[in-house]
Amino acid sequence: MKTLTNSRNLTLVRKQVDQPVDFLALWEQSPHYQKSYWAIPDEGIEFIALGSALHFGTQERRTRFDSVREGLRDLQFDVVGEPGPDLSAGILVGGFSFSDREIERHPDWKVFGGGELVLPEIFVVRCHGSTWITHVDNAELPDLSPSLEQHLGHVSSVDHRNDKAYLKLVARALEEIHNGNMDKVVTARSLSLPANLNSAALLERLKVRHPSCATFAIARGDQVFLGSSPETLIKMNGNQVQTAALAGSRPRHEHPGADARLRAELLASPKERHEHDIVVKDIKESLTTAGVRLDSLSPAGVMKLRRIQHLHTPISGLVPDDKDILDLVRALHPTPAVAGLPRQTAQDWIDENETMDRGWYAAPVGWMTPNGDGEFRVALRSALLTSKALTLFAGGGIVDGAEPEHELAETATKFEALLGALDLTP
């Protein structure tokens, strides 16, 4: 697809859509090399972004935030047609790499680069119970009537509960913490499965199984980064900002009594509370340094997901007029929930010791409006899909008192957010 280089001549046309639209059927039939999908069913929002009218990105990881921000300075376009909600007026969709280093390990993330935001040629969104299509005035519009092919495809099962290399990685991390070099580090591992999957059918399953999460996908040709993230990095509406600390976990249990005992155990665990408090403290300090005036904190609660539950503390405040969502994304990433503390020490240790390239895993993915509102999630419970394989990612926070076998079991539980959608777990 052609990329428009002169944003000052760009006109978008907006129209309300009266017919029902199957967004993932649009995803499945779209021939666009670049496309993105986003859905939070519990919040009544779903959209698909097709093609690239304007692209702001870089292959360089170290300069990724500055490069994207610099490109956005020239962003100008007109919206004509029917009036509609702000979200239908043209948004930028994309994400950034986890690390600021170039890492040559599996899997291959080259097509995603260091970071990018894309203004799509065609944008279809459902919000507030209505559906809108916004498109470049000369775009060839898709058929909005198809139904999704529900056939998932083939995937081979593998043992996701055993990983001796990960046990050794956690042991090395604990040694660094014991020696006083770090307070916390988040270790992660990957799991590759031979697969030939229909990404649209997989996204449909994830959306249904995890309605409170942000089910997302970013595709570049036949490579698709997708997942269902429970963790908000930052959400901004006007001067109001929301985020949350999400760290410390226990599995769920189908029996209500056993599930309640696991919840009580999580709330009472000194190790889990310590890990959680580290994240809360760092997020507060990062936002305060960025000029955010924070609201009073509520006590930590528990976020219950399908197979896992986490300690959860919502954090909110007011943002100064000279800041937008990208300023806060840069200020917060990487949080101690995905890297550790001290931040740079932990990230350097991860880059040097993990056997994979995290790519966009555990990094910011999301969307923003030209006026600086939007939402970015931490790309957790995620995987990289190619025509031949599905590579899943999961990690856990290591602090003093952590036990390698328990940490391995936690990553196995996190893998099951996707494995369950593949019918590979009970």
C-alpha positions in Angstrom: 0.0 0.0 0.0 1.1 3.5 -0.8 2.4 5.6 2.2 1.4 9.3 2.1 4.4 11.4 2.9 2.6 14.8 2.9 0.3 14.8 5.9 -0.9 18.3 5.2 -2.8 17.1 2.2 -4.4 14.1 3.9 -8.2 14.0 4.3 -10.1 11.3 6.2 -13.8 10.6 5.6 -16.0 9.4 8.5 -19.3 7.7 8.3 -21.5 5.8 10.7 -22.1 2.1 9.8 -25.7 0.9 10.3 -25.1 -2.8 9.6 -23.6 -5.3 12.1 -19.8 -5.7 11.5 -17.7 -8.8 12.4 -14.3 -7.1 13.1 -12.3 -10.3 13.0 -13.9 -11.4 9.7 -12.5 -8.1 8.4 -9.2 -9.0 9.8 -9.3 -12.4 8.2 -10.2 -11.1 4.7 -7.9 -8.1 4.7 -5.0 -8.2 2.2 -3.2 -5.3 3.9 0.4 -5.9 4.9 0.0 -3.7 8.0 -3.1 -4.1 10.2 -4.0 -3.9 13.9 -6.8 -5.1 16.1 -7.9 -4.1 19.6 -10.9 -5.2 21.8 -11.9 -4.8 25.4 -15.3 -6.4 25.5 -16.1 -5.4 29.1 -15.6 -1.7 28.0 -17.6 -2.0 24.8 -14.7 -1.1 22.5 -13.4 -2.9 19.4 -11.5 -1.6 16.4 -9.5 -2.7 13.4 -6.9 -0.6 11.6 -6.0 -1.5 8.0 -3.1 -0.3 6.0 -0.8 2.7 6.5 -1.7 6.2 5.4 1.0 7.7 7.6 3.8 5.9 9.3 6.0 7.2 12.2 8.6 4.6 13.1 12.2 3.5 13.4 14.2 0.4 13.2 16.5 1.7 15.9 15.6 0.6 19.4 17.6 3.1 21.4 16.0 6.1 19.8 12.5 4.6 19.4 10.6 7.0 21.5 12.4 10.2 20.3 12.1 9.1 16.6 8.3 8.5 16.8 7.7 11.7 18.8 9.7 13.8 16.3 7.7 12.4 13.4 4.4 13.2 15.0 5.3 16.9 15.2 4.2 17.3 11.5 1.0 15.3 12.0 -1.9 17.2 10.4 -5.0 15.9 8.6 -8.7 16.8 8.1 -11.7 14.8 8.9 -14.9 15.3 6.8 -18.2 13.6 6.6 -20.5 12.7 9.5 -19.9 13.8 13.1 -18.9 11.1 15.5 -17.0 10.3 18.7 -13.4 11.3 19.2 -12.2 7.7 18.8 -13.6 7.7 15.2 -11.7 10.8 14.1 -8.4 9.0 13.2 -6.1 7.4 15.6 -2.5 6.2 15.6 -1.9 2.5 16.5 1.3 0.7 17.3 3.9 -0.2 19.8 7.6 -0.2 20.9 10.3 -2.7 21.7 11.0 -3.8 25.2 14.7 -3.2 25.2 16.8 -0.3 23.9 19.4 -2.8 22.7 19.7 -4.6 19.3 19.5 -8.3 20.3 20.1 -11.1 17.7 18.4 -14.0 19.3 15.2 -16.0 18.5 12.5 -15.1 17.6 13.0 -12.7 14.6 11.4 -9.3 15.3 13.0 -7.4 12.5 9.7 -6.5 10.7 8.4 -4.8 13.8 11.4 -2.6 14.3 12.2 -0.5 17.4 8.8 1.2 17.5 6.1 2.8 15.4 2.7 4.5 15.3 0.5 4.1 12.2 -2.4 6.2 11.0 -4.4 3.6 9.1 -5.9 3.9 5.6 -9.1 2.3 6.9 -10.3 2.4 10.5 -13.5 0.7 11.8 -14.4 1.2 15.4 -17.3 0.1 17.7 -17.8 2.2 20.8 -20.8 3.5 22.8 -22.9 0.9 20.9 -22.3 2.4 17.5 -19.9 1.6 14.6 -18.0 4.0 12.5 -15.6 3.8 9.5 -13.0 6.4 8.9 -10.8 6.2 5.8 -8.5 8.0 3.5 -10.7 9.5 0.8 -9.2 7.4 -2.0 -9.1 4.1 -0.1 -10.7 1.0 -1.5 -13.2 0.0 1.2 -13.6 -3.6 2.4 -16.9 -5.6 2.4 -18.3 -5.1 5.9 -20.6 -8.1 5.7 -18.5 -11.3 5.9 -18.6 -13.8 8.8 -15.5 -15.2 10.5 -14.2 -18.6 9.5 -14.0 -20.3 12.9 -11.5 -23.0 11.9 -8.5 -22.4 14.2 -5.9 -24.5 12.4 -3.2 -26.9 13.6 -0.9 -26.5 16.6 1.3 -29.1 18.2 1.3 -29.5 22.0 4.5 -29.2 24.0 5.4 -29.5 27.7 5.1 -26.0 29.1 5.7 -26.9 32.8 9.3 -28.0 32.6 12.3 -25.8 31.7 15.6 -26.5 33.4 17.2 -23.5 31.7 14.6 -21.2 33.3 15.3 -22.7 36.7 19.0 -21.8 36.3 18.1 -18.3 35.1 16.0 -17.7 38.2 18.8 -19.0 40.4 21.3 -16.6 38.8 18.8 -13.7 39.3 18.5 -14.6 43.0 22.3 -14.6 43.4 22.4 -11.1 41.9 19.7 -10.0 44.3 21.4 -11.7 47.3 24.7 -9.9 46.4 22.9 -6.5 46.5 23.2 -5.8 42.7 19.4 -5.6 42.2 16.3 -5.3 44.3 14.1 -7.1 41.8 14.4 -8.5 38.3 11.7 -10.0 36.0 12.9 -13.2 34.3 11.0 -14.5 31.2 11.0 -17.5 28.9 9.6 -18.4 25.6 7.8 -21.5 24.3 7.7 -22.3 20.6 5.1 -24.6 19.1 4.9 -25.8 15.5 1.7 -24.3 14.2 -0.4 -23.2 11.2 -3.1 -21.1 12.8 -5.9 -18.8 11.7 -5.0 -15.6 13.7 -8.6 -14.3 13.5 -10.0 -17.4 15.1 -7.4 -17.3 17.8 -8.2 -13.7 18.5 -11.9 -14.5 18.7 -11.2 -17.1 21.3 -9.0 -14.8 23.4 -11.5 -12.0 23.3 -14.3 -14.3 24.5 -12.1 -16.0 27.2 -10.6 -12.7 28.6 -13.3 -10.0 28.3 -11.7 -7.7 30.8 -8.3 -7.8 29.1 -7.2 -5.9 25.9 -7.1 -8.5 23.2 -4.7 -7.0 20.6 -2.9 -7.9 17.4 -0.3 -6.1 15.2 0.4 -7.8 11.9 3.2 -7.3 9.4 2.6 -9.7 6.6 2.3 -13.2 7.9 3.9 -12.3 11.2 1.4 -11.3 13.9 2.1 -10.2 17.5 -1.0 -10.9 19.5 -2.2 -11.4 23.1 -4.7 -10.5 25.8 -3.1 -8.1 28.2 -4.5 -7.5 31.7 -2.1 -4.7 32.5 -2.7 -1.0 31.7 0.5 0.9 31.2 -1.3 4.2 30.8 -4.7 5.4 29.9 -5.3 9.1 29.3 -8.5 11.2 28.7 -7.9 14.9 28.7 -5.9 15.7 31.8 -7.1 12.5 33.6 -4.6 9.6 33.7 -5.1 6.1 34.9 -2.7 3.2 35.4 -2.2 0.4 37.8 0.4 -1.7 39.6 0.0 -5.4 38.8 2.5 -7.7 40.5 2.3 -10.7 42.7 0.2 -13.7 41.7 -1.4 -17.0 42.5 -3.3 -19.4 40.2 -7.1 -19.7 40.2 -9.0 -22.8 41.4 -12.3 -24.0 40.1 -13.6 -24.7 43.6 -14.7 -21.4 45.3 -13.3 -22.3 48.7 -9.9 -23.3 47.3 -9.9 -20.2 45.1 -10.7 -18.0 48.2 -7.8 -19.6 50.1 -5.4 -18.8 47.2 -6.6 -15.2 47.2 -6.1 -14.9 51.0 -2.6 -16.5 50.6 -1.7 -13.9 48.0 -2.9 -11.0 50.1 -1.0 -12.3 53.1 2.3 -13.3 51.4 5.2 -11.1 52.5 7.1 -12.0 49.3 4.2 -11.1 47.0 3.4 -7.9 48.9 7.0 -6.8 48.7 7.1 -7.4 45.0 3.9 -5.5 44.6 5.0 -2.6 46.8 8.1 -2.1 44.7 6.0 -1.6 41.6 3.6 0.8 43.3 6.4 2.9 44.6 8.2 3.1 41.3 5.1 4.0 39.3 4.2 6.8 41.7 7.7 8.2 41.6 7.9 8.0 37.8 4.5 9.8 37.3 5.3 12.5 40.0 8.6 13.2 38.2 6.7 13.6 35.0 4.5 16.2 36.6 1.4 14.2 37.4 -0.6 15.2 40.5 -1.6 11.9 42.0 -4.9 11.0 43.6 -4.9 9.2 47.0 -4.2 5.5 46.6 -6.7 2.8 47.4 -5.4 -0.4 49.3 -4.2 -3.2 47.1 -6.9 -5.6 45.9 -6.9 -8.7 43.7 -7.6 -8.8 40.0 -9.1 -12.2 39.1 -8.5 -13.5 35.6 -9.4 -16.9 34.1 -6.4 -18.9 35.3 -4.5 -16.5 37.5 -5.1 -13.7 40.1 -2.8 -10.7 40.8 -2.3 -8.1 43.4 -3.7 -4.9 41.9 -3.5 -1.2 42.9 -5.2 1.4 40.7 -3.2 4.7 40.3 -4.7 7.9 38.9 -4.0 11.6 38.7 -4.0 14.9 36.7 -1.5 15.5 33.9 -0.1 18.9 33.2 -1.1 20.6 29.9 2.3 20.2 28.3 2.3 16.4 28.6 0.7 13.8 26.4 0.4 10.0 26.5 3.8 9.4 24.8 5.5 11.4 27.5 4.0 9.0 30.1 4.7 5.9 28.1 8.3 6.8 28.0 8.4 7.8 31.7 6.9 4.4 32.9 8.5 1.9 30.6 9.9 -0.5 31.6 8.0 -0.7 35.0 9.4 -2.9 37.7 6.6 -5.3 36.9 8.3 -6.3 33.6 12.0 -5.4 34.2 12.9 -4.8 37.9 14.8 -2.3 40.0 17.1 -0.5 39.5 15.4 -0.2 36.1 18.5 0.1 33.9 20.5 -2.5 35.9 17.6 -5.0 35.6 17.1 -4.3 31.9 20.8 -4.8 31.2 20.8 -8.0 33.2 17.8 -9.3 31.2 19.4 -8.4 27.9 22.6 -10.2 28.8 21.1 -13.3 30.5 17.8 -14.3 28.8 18.2 -16.6 25.8 15.5 -14.9 23.7 14.8 -11.5 22.2 11.7 -10.1 24.0 11.0 -7.9 21.0 7.7 -6.2 21.7 6.8 -8.7 24.5 6.3 -6.9 27.9 6.5 -3.5 26.0 3.9 -0.8 25.3 1.3 -1.5 22.6 -1.8 0.6 22.0 -3.2 3.7 20.4 -3.4 7.4 20.7 -5.4 10.3 19.2 -3.6 13.3 17.7 -4.5 15.4 20.7 -2.6 13.0 23.0 -5.3 10.8 24.5 -5.3 7.1 24.3 -4.4 3.8 25.9 -1.2 1.7 26.0 -1.1 -1.8 27.5 1.9 -3.8 28.6 2.1 -6.6 26.0 1.7 -9.6 28.4 0.0 -13.0 27.8 1.3 -12.6 24.3 2.8 -14.5 21.4 4.5 -14.1 18.0 2.7 -16.0 15.3 4.3 -16.9 11.9 3.2 -19.2 9.1 5.1 -22.0 10.8 5.2 -21.5 14.5 3.7 -19.8 17.6 6.2 -18.5 20.2 4.6 -17.7 23.6 6.2 -15.5 26.3 5.8 -15.4 30.0 7.7 -14.1 33.0 7.7 -13.4 36.7 9.1 -11.0 39.2 12.1 -12.3 41.2 12.8 -10.8 44.6 14.5 -12.0 47.7 12.7 -15.1 49.0 11.6 -16.3 45.5 11.8 -20.1 44.8 12.8 -21.2 41.3 10.2 -24.0 41.1 7.4 -21.7 42.1 8.5 -19.1 39.6 8.6 -21.8 36.9 5.0 -22.8 37.8 3.9 -19.2 37.6 5.1 -18.8 34.0 3.4 -22.1 33.1 0.1 -20.6 34.5 0.6 -17.5 32.4 1.3 -19.5 29.3 -2.2 -21.1 29.8 -3.9 -17.8 29.0 -3.0 -18.6 25.3 -2.7 -22.4 25.6 -6.3 -22.6 26.8 -7.5 -20.8 23.7 -5.6 -23.4 21.7 -7.4 -26.2 23.6 -4.0 -27.4 24.9 -4.8 -27.1 28.6 -7.6 -28.6 30.7 
